[in-house]
Amino acid sequence: MLQAHRGAVLHFLQDPDVAPAEDAWAHYPDGLLVTEGDRVHSVGPASSLLASLPADCPVRRHDNALLLPGFIDTHIHLPQMEMVGAHGEQLLEWLEKYVFPAEAKFADAAYAGAVSERFLDELLRNGTTTAMVFGSVHAVSVEVFFQACERRGLRMIAGKAMMDRHCPDTVRDSAGSAYRDSKRLIQDWHGRGRLRYAVTPRFAPTSSPEQLALAGQLLREHPGVYLQTHMSENLDEVAWVGRLFPEAPHYLGAYDAAGLLGRRSVFAHCIHLTDGEWTRLADSASNIAFCPTSNLFLGSGLFSLRCARKHGIHVGLGTDIGGGTSFSLLQTLNEAYKVLQLRGERLSPLKAFYLATLGGARTLDLEDTLGNFMPGKEADFIVVDTACTPLLAFRLQHCRDLAETLFVLSTLGDDRAIRETWSGGRRVHHRDAPATRPDSMESA
């Protein structure tokens, strides 16, 4: 059945940095987004599409709102939700003091399941419809997370963390057990509905060369699965990798030797890269998750979007909960702008929202599936309330054009701006209604 949503509509067709304006995005101040079941049917000006709708097609009006594709978070940690905002450490000390104790709790399936529900509530409340998610080292953390996603019909990518050294016993596996657990999870969940699996070594220091090699073996044995890990986040970390992998030409070389680079490989952070690493990432079509709130909070450094653009590397945004301090991709864009300002680089508002939508889809090799409103794509979208606070409503009255409107949204907006979130043609979050669970979610 067709269903139409009327309001201002914006989506991206190309990267605004490389395509002419008329080819990069489509903006309809009075637009119509038409869905059919779980797919986009059509999009365009309301004046031209309304007449083509069948008489029984419902039309929802979204006043004082902007309809956007669902936000895409390319790097986030499920087991770190409880310690967001932990004070006073940089990366390596922070892992030992806060992260590993929190992640140890995810050996308990009931606890992991309860946090998974809260985690998904928070994602949807912030307009994120797809995310690439780290589980804990415990296979059950990913099993219960996938079960929760399946009940809600969400498109998510997740994987069990792999760590066989330099970590407490409570969060340690072995090279062999990590391979076996990951293989079973791939067989059970990868490609099941809208779910995908990511092979997930935490980072090179906590995986032995044997474990990294088995991660590469999983990628070869299961074409189409993803790889997610961390790289070059912190200078002490980079130096540590140099000592642990003296034969590698650089940090990336430790992953490259294990066969972990490729089109579905996403490396979070990538702040302190050498020229050789930038070139190799580009040559291997690997991708980067830019995590500005985390990088600022942990004092890790400033990512260069300019270098990524120069090398033609796909970049998505990551909230990186719990090093990051907000589930909101609007707030992530706010901090991304500031990071790039400090580097003397420019982030245009249109590029920013591209990164949060189609750019994220390209980073996750999902451009053919989601990221904009082209007909046939999955109907994941959000309704952004442009009058959600008195200050935002007042400020937007004085915006001169679309770019300024978007910039103000990303500067002053947060979870309060997400009025509704729709996934696969179903409303899965309504800000002004009681929290919904899968058995009560509204169908198209």
ROFI-578430 format. One record per residue (C-alpha): x, y, z; residue number from 1. Coordinates in Angstrom, 1 decimal. Layout:
! residues N
[pt [X; Y; Z]; NUM]
...
This chain:
! residues 444
[pt [0.0; 0.0; 0.0]; 1]
[pt [1.2; 3.5; -0.8]; 2]
[pt [1.7; 6.1; 1.9]; 3]
[pt [2.7; 9.7; 1.3]; 4]
[pt [4.5; 12.1; 3.6]; 5]
[pt [4.2; 15.8; 2.8]; 6]
[pt [6.7; 18.4; 4.1]; 7]
[pt [10.1; 19.9; 3.2]; 8]
[pt [12.3; 17.1; 1.7]; 9]
[pt [16.0; 16.9; 1.2]; 10]
[pt [18.2; 14.1; 0.0]; 11]
[pt [21.6; 13.7; -1.6]; 12]
[pt [22.5; 12.2; -5.0]; 13]
[pt [26.3; 12.8; -5.0]; 14]
[pt [29.0; 14.2; -2.8]; 15]
[pt [28.6; 18.0; -2.8]; 16]
[pt [32.4; 18.4; -2.8]; 17]
[pt [32.7; 16.7; -6.2]; 18]
[pt [29.4; 17.2; -8.0]; 19]
[pt [27.7; 20.4; -9.3]; 20]
[pt [25.0; 21.6; -7.0]; 21]
[pt [22.2; 20.7; -9.4]; 22]
[pt [23.5; 17.1; -9.4]; 23]
[pt [24.5; 16.7; -5.7]; 24]
[pt [21.2; 17.1; -3.9]; 25]
[pt [17.4; 17.6; -4.4]; 26]
[pt [15.5; 19.9; -2.1]; 27]
[pt [11.7; 20.2; -2.2]; 28]
[pt [10.4; 23.0; 0.1]; 29]
[pt [6.9; 21.5; -0.3]; 30]
[pt [7.8; 17.9; -1.1]; 31]
[pt [6.2; 14.5; -1.1]; 32]
[pt [7.9; 11.3; -0.1]; 33]
[pt [5.9; 8.3; -1.2]; 34]
[pt [6.6; 4.8; 0.2]; 35]
[pt [5.2; 1.4; -0.7]; 36]
[pt [5.6; -1.1; 2.0]; 37]
[pt [9.3; -1.0; 3.1]; 38]
[pt [10.5; 0.8; 0.0]; 39]
[pt [10.6; 4.3; -1.5]; 40]
[pt [8.1; 4.6; -4.3]; 41]
[pt [8.8; 8.2; -5.4]; 42]
[pt [9.9; 11.6; -4.3]; 43]
[pt [9.4; 15.1; -5.7]; 44]
[pt [7.4; 18.3; -5.5]; 45]
[pt [4.0; 17.8; -3.9]; 46]
[pt [2.4; 19.8; -6.7]; 47]
[pt [3.4; 17.2; -9.3]; 48]
[pt [3.0; 14.0; -7.3]; 49]
[pt [-0.3; 14.5; -5.4]; 50]
[pt [-2.4; 14.2; -8.5]; 51]
[pt [-0.8; 10.8; -9.3]; 52]
[pt [-1.7; 9.2; -5.9]; 53]
[pt [-4.6; 6.8; -5.7]; 54]
[pt [-7.6; 8.2; -3.9]; 55]
[pt [-7.2; 5.9; -0.9]; 56]
[pt [-3.5; 6.8; -0.4]; 57]
[pt [-3.1; 8.5; 3.1]; 58]
[pt [-1.1; 11.7; 3.1]; 59]
[pt [0.7; 12.6; 6.4]; 60]
[pt [1.5; 16.3; 6.8]; 61]
[pt [4.7; 17.2; 8.5]; 62]
[pt [4.6; 20.9; 9.3]; 63]
[pt [7.6; 22.8; 10.5]; 64]
[pt [9.7; 19.8; 9.6]; 65]
[pt [12.4; 18.5; 7.2]; 66]
[pt [12.3; 15.0; 5.9]; 67]
[pt [15.8; 13.4; 5.6]; 68]
[pt [17.1; 9.9; 5.0]; 69]
[pt [17.8; 8.1; 8.3]; 70]
[pt [21.1; 8.9; 9.8]; 71]
[pt [23.9; 6.4; 9.5]; 72]
[pt [26.4; 5.9; 12.3]; 73]
[pt [29.6; 4.1; 11.1]; 74]
[pt [31.2; 3.5; 14.5]; 75]
[pt [29.6; 2.9; 17.9]; 76]
[pt [30.0; 0.5; 20.8]; 77]
[pt [27.0; -1.3; 22.4]; 78]
[pt [28.8; -2.2; 25.7]; 79]
[pt [30.0; 1.2; 26.4]; 80]
[pt [26.7; 2.9; 26.8]; 81]
[pt [26.8; 2.8; 30.6]; 82]
[pt [30.1; 4.6; 30.9]; 83]
[pt [29.6; 7.5; 28.5]; 84]
[pt [31.2; 10.6; 29.9]; 85]
[pt [33.8; 8.8; 32.0]; 86]
[pt [36.2; 11.4; 33.3]; 87]
[pt [39.8; 12.2; 33.1]; 88]
[pt [41.8; 9.7; 30.9]; 89]
[pt [43.2; 9.4; 27.4]; 90]
[pt [42.6; 6.3; 25.3]; 91]
[pt [44.8; 3.6; 26.7]; 92]
[pt [44.2; 4.4; 30.4]; 93]
[pt [40.5; 5.0; 29.6]; 94]
[pt [40.2; 1.4; 28.2]; 95]
[pt [41.7; -0.1; 31.3]; 96]
[pt [39.9; 2.0; 33.9]; 97]
[pt [36.4; 2.2; 32.3]; 98]
[pt [35.8; 0.2; 29.2]; 99]
[pt [37.0; -3.3; 30.0]; 100]
[pt [35.1; -3.4; 33.3]; 101]
[pt [31.9; -2.2; 31.6]; 102]
[pt [32.3; -4.7; 28.7]; 103]
[pt [32.9; -7.6; 31.1]; 104]
[pt [29.2; -7.4; 32.2]; 105]
[pt [28.1; -8.5; 28.7]; 106]
[pt [28.9; -12.1; 29.5]; 107]
[pt [25.4; -12.0; 31.0]; 108]
[pt [22.8; -12.5; 28.3]; 109]
[pt [20.0; -10.8; 30.3]; 110]
[pt [22.1; -7.7; 31.0]; 111]
[pt [23.3; -7.6; 27.4]; 112]
[pt [19.7; -7.9; 26.1]; 113]
[pt [18.4; -5.1; 28.4]; 114]
[pt [21.2; -2.7; 27.3]; 115]
[pt [20.6; -3.7; 23.7]; 116]
[pt [16.9; -2.5; 23.9]; 117]
[pt [18.0; 0.8; 25.6]; 118]
[pt [20.8; 1.2; 23.1]; 119]
[pt [18.4; 0.8; 20.1]; 120]
[pt [15.8; 3.2; 21.8]; 121]
[pt [18.6; 5.8; 22.0]; 122]
[pt [19.7; 5.3; 18.4]; 123]
[pt [16.1; 5.7; 17.1]; 124]
[pt [15.4; 8.6; 19.4]; 125]
[pt [18.4; 10.4; 17.7]; 126]
[pt [17.3; 9.5; 14.2]; 127]
[pt [19.9; 6.8; 13.5]; 128]
[pt [18.4; 4.0; 11.5]; 129]
[pt [21.6; 2.1; 10.6]; 130]
[pt [24.8; 1.7; 12.6]; 131]
[pt [28.0; -0.3; 12.5]; 132]
[pt [28.2; -1.7; 16.1]; 133]
[pt [30.9; -3.2; 18.2]; 134]
[pt [29.7; -5.9; 20.6]; 135]
[pt [31.8; -7.1; 23.5]; 136]
[pt [34.1; -10.1; 23.3]; 137]
[pt [31.2; -12.3; 24.3]; 138]
[pt [29.3; -13.9; 21.5]; 139]
[pt [26.1; -13.6; 23.4]; 140]
[pt [26.3; -9.8; 23.3]; 141]
[pt [25.9; -9.9; 19.5]; 142]
[pt [23.3; -12.6; 19.5]; 143]
[pt [21.0; -10.7; 21.8]; 144]
[pt [21.7; -7.4; 19.9]; 145]
[pt [20.8; -9.0; 16.6]; 146]
[pt [17.6; -10.5; 18.1]; 147]
[pt [16.5; -7.1; 19.3]; 148]
[pt [17.3; -5.6; 15.9]; 149]
[pt [15.4; -8.4; 14.1]; 150]
[pt [12.3; -7.8; 16.2]; 151]
[pt [12.3; -4.1; 15.2]; 152]
[pt [13.1; -4.8; 11.5]; 153]
[pt [16.3; -2.6; 11.6]; 154]
[pt [19.2; -2.6; 9.3]; 155]
[pt [22.3; -3.0; 11.5]; 156]
[pt [25.9; -4.3; 11.1]; 157]
[pt [27.5; -5.7; 14.2]; 158]
[pt [30.3; -8.1; 15.4]; 159]
[pt [31.8; -9.7; 18.4]; 160]
[pt [35.0; -8.0; 19.6]; 161]
[pt [38.2; -10.1; 19.2]; 162]
[pt [40.8; -9.7; 21.9]; 163]
[pt [43.4; -12.3; 22.9]; 164]
[pt [46.0; -10.2; 24.6]; 165]
[pt [46.7; -7.1; 26.6]; 166]
[pt [43.3; -7.1; 28.3]; 167]
[pt [41.8; -8.6; 31.5]; 168]
[pt [40.7; -12.3; 31.4]; 169]
[pt [37.1; -11.1; 31.7]; 170]
[pt [37.2; -9.7; 28.2]; 171]
[pt [39.7; -12.0; 26.6]; 172]
[pt [39.1; -14.8; 24.1]; 173]
[pt [41.7; -16.8; 22.1]; 174]
[pt [42.6; -16.7; 18.4]; 175]
[pt [40.8; -20.0; 17.9]; 176]
[pt [37.7; -19.2; 20.0]; 177]
[pt [37.3; -15.8; 18.4]; 178]
[pt [37.4; -17.5; 14.9]; 179]
[pt [34.9; -20.2; 15.9]; 180]
[pt [32.4; -17.8; 17.6]; 181]
[pt [32.6; -15.3; 14.8]; 182]
[pt [32.1; -18.0; 12.2]; 183]
[pt [29.0; -19.2; 14.0]; 184]
[pt [27.6; -15.7; 14.3]; 185]
[pt [28.2; -15.1; 10.6]; 186]
[pt [26.4; -18.3; 9.7]; 187]
[pt [23.5; -17.5; 11.9]; 188]
[pt [23.1; -13.8; 11.3]; 189]
[pt [24.9; -12.4; 8.3]; 190]
[pt [22.3; -11.7; 5.6]; 191]
[pt [19.4; -12.6; 7.8]; 192]
[pt [16.7; -10.0; 7.1]; 193]
[pt [18.4; -6.6; 7.2]; 194]
[pt [21.3; -7.7; 9.4]; 195]
[pt [25.0; -8.0; 8.5]; 196]
[pt [28.1; -9.2; 10.3]; 197]
[pt [31.4; -7.4; 10.8]; 198]
[pt [34.5; -9.2; 11.8]; 199]
[pt [35.7; -7.1; 14.8]; 200]
[pt [39.3; -7.2; 16.1]; 201]
[pt [39.2; -4.3; 18.6]; 202]
[pt [42.6; -2.9; 17.5]; 203]
[pt [46.0; -4.3; 16.7]; 204]
[pt [47.4; -4.2; 20.3]; 205]
[pt [44.7; -6.5; 21.7]; 206]
[pt [44.9; -9.0; 18.8]; 207]
[pt [47.9; -11.3; 18.3]; 208]
[pt [49.2; -11.7; 14.7]; 209]
[pt [47.5; -15.2; 14.8]; 210]
[pt [44.1; -13.7; 15.7]; 211]
[pt [44.4; -11.0; 13.0]; 212]
[pt [45.3; -13.7; 10.5]; 213]
[pt [42.2; -15.7; 11.4]; 214]
[pt [40.1; -12.5; 11.1]; 215]
[pt [41.4; -12.2; 7.5]; 216]
[pt [40.6; -15.9; 7.0]; 217]
[pt [37.0; -15.2; 8.0]; 218]
[pt [36.8; -12.4; 5.4]; 219]
[pt [38.1; -14.7; 2.7]; 220]
[pt [35.7; -17.5; 3.7]; 221]
[pt [32.7; -15.3; 3.9]; 222]
[pt [32.8; -12.8; 1.0]; 223]
[pt [30.4; -9.9; 1.8]; 224]
[pt [31.0; -9.7; 5.5]; 225]
[pt [32.4; -6.5; 7.0]; 226]
[pt [35.6; -5.6; 8.9]; 227]
[pt [35.6; -3.0; 11.6]; 228]
[pt [38.4; -1.9; 13.9]; 229]
[pt [40.3; 1.1; 15.2]; 230]
[pt [43.4; 2.7; 13.9]; 231]
[pt [45.7; 5.6; 14.7]; 232]
[pt [43.5; 7.2; 17.3]; 233]
[pt [46.1; 8.1; 19.8]; 234]
[pt [49.9; 8.8; 19.5]; 235]
[pt [50.8; 6.4; 22.4]; 236]
[pt [48.7; 3.8; 20.7]; 237]
[pt [50.5; 4.3; 17.4]; 238]
[pt [53.9; 4.0; 19.1]; 239]
[pt [52.7; 0.8; 20.9]; 240]
[pt [51.7; -0.8; 17.6]; 241]
[pt [55.2; 0.0; 16.3]; 242]
[pt [56.7; -2.0; 19.1]; 243]
[pt [54.3; -4.9; 18.8]; 244]
[pt [54.6; -5.2; 15.0]; 245]
[pt [58.2; -4.1; 14.2]; 246]
[pt [58.0; -5.8; 10.8]; 247]
[pt [55.1; -3.6; 9.7]; 248]
[pt [55.9; -0.4; 7.8]; 249]
[pt [53.2; 1.4; 9.7]; 250]
[pt [50.1; 0.8; 11.8]; 251]
[pt [47.9; -0.1; 8.8]; 252]
[pt [50.6; -2.6; 7.7]; 253]
[pt [49.7; -4.8; 10.7]; 254]
[pt [46.1; -5.1; 9.3]; 255]
[pt [47.3; -5.3; 5.7]; 256]
[pt [49.5; -8.3; 6.4]; 257]
[pt [46.5; -10.1; 7.8]; 258]
[pt [44.3; -9.3; 4.7]; 259]
[pt [41.9; -7.0; 6.5]; 260]
[pt [41.7; -4.2; 4.0]; 261]
[pt [39.0; -3.9; 1.4]; 262]
[pt [35.7; -2.3; 0.2]; 263]
[pt [33.8; -3.4; 3.3]; 264]
[pt [36.5; -2.5; 5.8]; 265]
[pt [35.9; 0.5; 8.1]; 266]
[pt [38.8; 1.9; 10.2]; 267]
[pt [37.7; 4.2; 13.0]; 268]
[pt [39.6; 7.5; 13.7]; 269]
[pt [42.7; 7.5; 11.4]; 270]
[pt [44.0; 10.7; 12.9]; 271]
[pt [47.7; 10.2; 12.8]; 272]
[pt [48.2; 8.5; 9.4]; 273]
[pt [51.4; 8.6; 7.3]; 274]
[pt [51.3; 9.3; 3.6]; 275]
[pt [51.8; 5.6; 2.9]; 276]
[pt [48.8; 4.7; 5.0]; 277]
[pt [46.6; 7.2; 3.2]; 278]
[pt [47.7; 5.8; -0.1]; 279]
[pt [47.2; 2.2; 0.9]; 280]
[pt [43.7; 2.9; 2.3]; 281]
[pt [42.8; 4.5; -1.0]; 282]
[pt [44.3; 1.7; -3.2]; 283]
[pt [42.4; -0.9; -1.2]; 284]
[pt [39.1; 1.0; -1.3]; 285]
[pt [39.0; 0.9; 2.5]; 286]
[pt [36.9; 3.3; 4.5]; 287]
[pt [37.2; 5.7; 7.5]; 288]
[pt [34.8; 6.5; 10.3]; 289]
[pt [35.3; 10.1; 11.5]; 290]
[pt [34.5; 10.3; 15.3]; 291]
[pt [34.8; 13.9; 16.3]; 292]
[pt [33.1; 13.9; 19.7]; 293]
[pt [35.3; 11.0; 20.8]; 294]
[pt [38.5; 12.5; 19.4]; 295]
[pt [37.9; 15.7; 21.3]; 296]
[pt [36.7; 14.1; 24.5]; 297]
[pt [39.7; 11.8; 24.8]; 298]
[pt [42.2; 14.4; 23.5]; 299]
[pt [43.2; 12.1; 20.7]; 300]
[pt [43.7; 14.6; 17.9]; 301]
[pt [42.1; 16.2; 14.8]; 302]
[pt [41.0; 14.2; 11.8]; 303]
[pt [41.7; 15.6; 8.3]; 304]
[pt [38.7; 15.3; 6.0]; 305]
[pt [40.8; 17.2; 3.3]; 306]
[pt [43.3; 14.3; 3.2]; 307]
[pt [40.5; 11.7; 2.8]; 308]
[pt [39.0; 13.7; 0.0]; 309]
[pt [42.3; 14.1; -1.7]; 310]
[pt [42.8; 10.4; -1.7]; 311]
[pt [39.2; 9.6; -2.7]; 312]
[pt [38.5; 7.6; 0.5]; 313]
[pt [34.9; 7.2; 1.6]; 314]
[pt [34.2; 8.7; 5.1]; 315]
[pt [31.3; 8.2; 7.4]; 316]
[pt [30.5; 9.7; 10.8]; 317]
[pt [30.8; 7.8; 14.0]; 318]
[pt [29.4; 8.8; 17.4]; 319]
[pt [31.8; 6.3; 19.0]; 320]
[pt [29.8; 5.9; 22.2]; 321]
[pt [31.2; 5.7; 24.8]; 322]
[pt [34.3; 7.7; 24.0]; 323]
[pt [31.9; 9.9; 22.1]; 324]
[pt [29.5; 11.8; 24.3]; 325]
[pt [26.3; 11.9; 22.2]; 326]
[pt [24.2; 9.5; 20.2]; 327]
[pt [23.1; 12.4; 18.1]; 328]
[pt [24.6; 12.8; 14.6]; 329]
[pt [23.4; 16.4; 14.7]; 330]
[pt [25.8; 16.9; 17.7]; 331]
[pt [28.4; 14.9; 15.9]; 332]
[pt [28.2; 17.3; 13.0]; 333]
[pt [28.5; 20.2; 15.4]; 334]
[pt [31.8; 18.8; 16.7]; 335]
[pt [33.0; 17.8; 13.2]; 336]
[pt [32.7; 21.4; 12.1]; 337]
[pt [34.9; 22.5; 15.1]; 338]
[pt [37.5; 19.8; 14.5]; 339]
[pt [37.9; 20.9; 11.0]; 340]
[pt [38.0; 24.5; 11.9]; 341]
[pt [40.9; 23.8; 14.2]; 342]
[pt [42.7; 22.1; 11.3]; 343]
[pt [42.0; 25.1; 9.0]; 344]
[pt [39.6; 23.0; 6.9]; 345]
[pt [36.1; 23.7; 5.8]; 346]
[pt [33.0; 21.5; 6.4]; 347]
[pt [30.1; 22.9; 4.4]; 348]
[pt [26.6; 22.3; 5.8]; 349]
[pt [25.6; 20.3; 2.7]; 350]
[pt [28.7; 18.1; 2.9]; 351]
[pt [27.9; 17.6; 6.6]; 352]
[pt [24.4; 16.2; 5.9]; 353]
[pt [25.7; 14.2; 3.0]; 354]
[pt [28.2; 12.5; 5.4]; 355]
[pt [25.4; 11.7; 7.8]; 356]
[pt [23.2; 10.0; 5.1]; 357]
[pt [24.5; 9.0; 1.6]; 358]
[pt [28.1; 9.4; 2.7]; 359]
[pt [27.6; 6.9; 5.5]; 360]
[pt [25.8; 4.5; 3.1]; 361]
[pt [28.7; 4.7; 0.7]; 362]
[pt [31.2; 4.1; 3.5]; 363]
[pt [29.2; 0.9; 4.4]; 364]
[pt [28.9; -0.2; 0.8]; 365]
[pt [25.1; 0.2; 1.1]; 366]
[pt [24.6; 3.0; -1.5]; 367]
[pt [22.4; 0.7; -3.6]; 368]
[pt [20.2; 0.0; -0.6]; 369]
[pt [19.8; 3.2; 1.4]; 370]
[pt [21.1; 6.7; 2.0]; 371]
[pt [18.7; 8.7; -0.1]; 372]
[pt [15.1; 8.6; -1.5]; 373]
[pt [15.8; 7.1; -4.9]; 374]
[pt [12.9; 4.7; -5.9]; 375]
[pt [13.4; 1.2; -4.7]; 376]
[pt [15.6; 2.0; -1.8]; 377]
[pt [14.6; 1.1; 1.7]; 378]
[pt [12.2; 3.5; 3.3]; 379]
[pt [14.4; 4.7; 6.2]; 380]
[pt [13.8; 8.4; 7.0]; 381]
[pt [13.4; 10.9; 9.8]; 382]
[pt [11.2; 13.9; 10.4]; 383]
[pt [13.3; 16.7; 11.8]; 384]
[pt [11.3; 19.3; 13.8]; 385]
[pt [12.5; 22.7; 12.8]; 386]
[pt [10.7; 24.3; 15.8]; 387]
[pt [11.7; 21.9; 18.5]; 388]
[pt [13.1; 24.6; 20.8]; 389]
[pt [12.3; 28.3; 21.0]; 390]
[pt [15.8; 29.3; 20.1]; 391]
[pt [16.0; 27.0; 17.0]; 392]
[pt [12.6; 28.2; 15.8]; 393]
[pt [13.7; 31.8; 16.2]; 394]
[pt [17.1; 31.3; 14.6]; 395]
[pt [15.8; 29.5; 11.6]; 396]
[pt [13.4; 32.4; 10.8]; 397]
[pt [16.5; 34.4; 10.0]; 398]
[pt [18.2; 31.8; 7.7]; 399]
[pt [18.8; 33.0; 4.2]; 400]
[pt [19.1; 29.7; 2.4]; 401]
[pt [19.2; 25.9; 2.7]; 402]
[pt [22.8; 25.8; 3.6]; 403]
[pt [22.4; 28.2; 6.5]; 404]
[pt [19.3; 26.3; 7.7]; 405]
[pt [21.3; 23.0; 7.7]; 406]
[pt [24.2; 24.6; 9.6]; 407]
[pt [21.9; 26.0; 12.3]; 408]
[pt [20.2; 22.6; 12.6]; 409]
[pt [23.6; 20.9; 13.1]; 410]
[pt [24.8; 23.5; 15.5]; 411]
[pt [21.7; 23.9; 17.7]; 412]
[pt [19.9; 20.6; 17.1]; 413]
[pt [20.0; 17.4; 19.1]; 414]
[pt [17.7; 14.5; 20.0]; 415]
[pt [14.8; 16.9; 20.6]; 416]
[pt [14.8; 17.7; 16.9]; 417]
[pt [13.9; 14.2; 15.9]; 418]
[pt [10.2; 14.1; 15.8]; 419]
[pt [9.8; 10.8; 14.1]; 420]
[pt [12.0; 8.0; 12.9]; 421]
[pt [10.9; 5.5; 10.2]; 422]
[pt [12.6; 2.2; 9.3]; 423]
[pt [11.6; 0.0; 6.5]; 424]
[pt [8.4; 2.0; 6.0]; 425]
[pt [7.4; 1.7; 9.7]; 426]
[pt [7.4; 4.4; 12.4]; 427]
[pt [9.8; 3.1; 15.1]; 428]
[pt [10.1; 6.3; 17.1]; 429]
[pt [7.8; 9.2; 17.9]; 430]
[pt [9.2; 11.8; 20.2]; 431]
[pt [5.8; 12.9; 21.5]; 432]
[pt [4.3; 9.4; 22.1]; 433]
[pt [5.2; 6.8; 24.6]; 434]
[pt [8.1; 4.6; 23.8]; 435]
[pt [7.1; 1.8; 21.4]; 436]
[pt [8.3; -1.8; 21.2]; 437]
[pt [8.2; -4.0; 18.1]; 438]
[pt [4.7; -5.4; 18.7]; 439]
[pt [3.2; -1.9; 18.7]; 440]
[pt [5.2; -0.2; 16.0]; 441]
[pt [3.2; 1.4; 13.3]; 442]
[pt [3.2; -0.1; 9.8]; 443]
[pt [3.0; 1.8; 6.6]; 444]
